[in-house]
Amino acid sequence: MRDDPSVIALVERAVNSDQSAWNDIVERYAPLVWSVCTRYRLNDPDIEDVGQTVWLLLVEHLGKLREPAALPGWLVTTTHRECQRALTAARKTEGAGTKLDDALLVVDGTVIEQEILAAERNAALRQALRELPPRCQQLLTMLISDPPRSYAEISATLQIPIGSIGPQRARCLERLRRTAALAGFSADEMRVNSTGGEKRA
Amino acid sequence: MRNDWDDEQLLAALRESVRARLAVPPWFTQTARNSYAWLDIDAQLARLTYDSSDDRELEATLRSVSTRSEPASIRALTFTSARLAIELEVTADSLIGQIVPPRQGTIEQESKSGETATVSIDEIGCFYIQPVPDGSFRLRCRTEDGVDVVTNWFTL
């Protein structure tokens, strides 16, 4: 597990009653907890119960985390455990008619490791985006928006000539690579689970 | 190493990271932010450690080999924290609870919408909640000798 100094600092501040540090932890890891929950196909009230239990346990657990950098691993395993508990309870209520998908009750370590790596990479990328100047943030946000925006639309919104979008895109991506948030990531880590197939022809 | 990332890969990874964040409903992150208030509460979390409905399959098996008809079983749950346990029995019209080890105090029942109702715990550690709570709720137990625990949210 990487020793991300920003996570260590966030955990230390959160232990000392700093709500904004806690909010940053949530901002960073809520997608991880959420993505684990959605894999279990629980209904929203069950997901809310799981989420609440996981975060409450984390508040209790914060001061005891021996390695703050182990936080994402702790979150993933705790969320899996609480989801399995909720899933087992839901099945009992629904009765024998429900098909058991036992694959959901067995989570291997590789899956967990990949979820953590993807979450760390995603959190670092979102943080990197926030570190960029506003113009770059706007341009990159428009370039990755779903549905995609045309260059004509980007040009009209940001009031830059269509011909300079390409060069500015390259410059902003170069700045993104050089952000502190991405400094610790190697090329291999960037590619884990990434949608490499999206390369345009 | 970082120079290895090509623009398309970096943009695709960035798109994926933002998509993962946008997939999270606002209520989910709000619940997570609110959980921090817990830090200021002295209460300890009491986790659900036993639920008799987990034994239902076993009971069904036992019943199938028994010739006697048995009374309908009452659901029992136990919440445990380091300092005390809360035992609950669910009947048709009420929740009957007991604190172990027994002592006096109060039980506050809280619903997700924030409504609360308080009942007292008698000298042998018993309390009654009527009617059976509908929907998700949790119980906070404060005893006269200063123990303060809250169960995790649960739905019967």
Contacts between the chains, C-beta under 8 A, distances in Angstrom:
chain1	res1	chain2	res2	distance
A	14	B	36	7.6
A	17	B	39	6.3
A	17	B	40	7.4
A	19	B	33	7.9
A	19	B	36	5.7
A	22	B	33	7.1
A	22	B	36	4.3
A	23	B	33	5.6
A	23	B	36	7.9
A	26	B	29	5.8
A	26	B	32	4.3
A	26	B	33	5.5
A	27	B	29	7.4
A	30	B	24	5.1
A	30	B	28	6.3
A	30	B	29	4.7
A	30	B	32	5.5
A	31	B	20	4.4
A	31	B	21	5.3
A	31	B	23	6.9
A	31	B	24	5.3
A	33	B	28	8.0
A	33	B	32	7.5
A	34	B	23	6.7
A	34	B	24	4.5
A	34	B	25	7.9
A	34	B	28	5.7
A	35	B	20	6.6
A	35	B	23	7.4
A	38	B	23	7.9
A	45	B	136	6.2
A	45	B	155	7.1
A	47	B	28	7.2
A	48	B	27	7.1
A	48	B	28	7.3
A	48	B	31	6.1
A	48	B	112	7.9
A	48	B	136	7.6
A	48	B	153	7.9
A	49	B	136	6.2
A	49	B	152	7.6
A	49	B	153	4.9
A	49	B	154	7.1
A	49	B	155	7.2
A	51	B	28	5.6
A	51	B	31	5.3
A	51	B	32	6.3
A	52	B	31	5.4
A	52	B	35	6.4
A	52	B	152	7.4
A	52	B	153	5.4
A	53	B	152	4.8
A	53	B	153	6.9
A	55	B	31	7.0
A	55	B	32	4.6
A	55	B	35	3.7
A	55	B	36	8.0
A	56	B	35	5.1
A	56	B	38	5.4
A	56	B	45	5.9
A	56	B	152	6.8
A	57	B	45	6.8
A	58	B	35	7.5
A	59	B	35	5.7
A	59	B	36	6.2
A	59	B	38	4.4
A	59	B	39	5.3
A	60	B	38	7.2
A	60	B	44	7.6
A	60	B	45	5.8
A	62	B	39	7.8
A	88	B	54	7.7
A	89	B	51	7.4
A	89	B	53	7.6
A	92	B	53	5.4
A	92	B	54	7.5
A	92	B	56	6.5
A	118	B	20	7.9
A	119	B	20	8.0
A	121	B	13	6.8
A	121	B	17	7.1
A	122	B	16	6.8
A	122	B	17	3.7
A	122	B	20	5.1
A	122	B	21	7.3
A	123	B	17	7.5
A	125	B	13	5.9
A	125	B	14	5.2
A	125	B	17	3.9
A	125	B	18	8.0
A	126	B	17	5.2
A	126	B	18	6.6
A	126	B	21	6.0
A	129	B	14	6.7
A	129	B	17	8.0
A	129	B	18	7.6
A	140	B	11	7.6
A	140	B	14	6.5
A	141	B	18	7.6
A	143	B	11	6.4
A	144	B	11	6.2
A	144	B	14	5.5
A	144	B	15	3.9
A	144	B	18	6.1
A	146	B	15	7.5
A	146	B	19	7.0
A	169	B	7	7.3
A	170	B	7	6.4
A	173	B	7	5.1
A	173	B	10	5.5
A	173	B	11	6.9
A	176	B	10	6.6
A	176	B	14	7.4
A	177	B	2	5.1
A	177	B	3	7.7
A	177	B	5	6.5
A	177	B	10	6.9
A	178	B	2	7.8
A	182	B	2	7.1
A	183	B	2	7.9
A	185	B	2	7.5
A	186	B	1	4.8
A	186	B	2	7.8
A	187	B	1	4.9
A	187	B	2	6.9
A	187	B	4	3.9
A	187	B	5	5.7
A	190	B	5	5.7
A	190	B	9	7.1
A	190	B	10	7.6
A	190	B	13	6.0
A	191	B	9	7.2
A	194	B	9	6.7
A	194	B	12	6.4
A	194	B	13	4.8
A	194	B	16	6.6
A	195	B	12	5.1
A	195	B	13	7.6
A	195	B	15	7.8
A	195	B	16	5.7
A	196	B	9	6.4
A	196	B	12	7.1
A	198	B	8	7.2
A	198	B	12	4.3
A	198	B	15	7.7
A	199	B	8	5.0
A	199	B	9	7.4
A	199	B	12	7.5
A	200	B	8	6.2
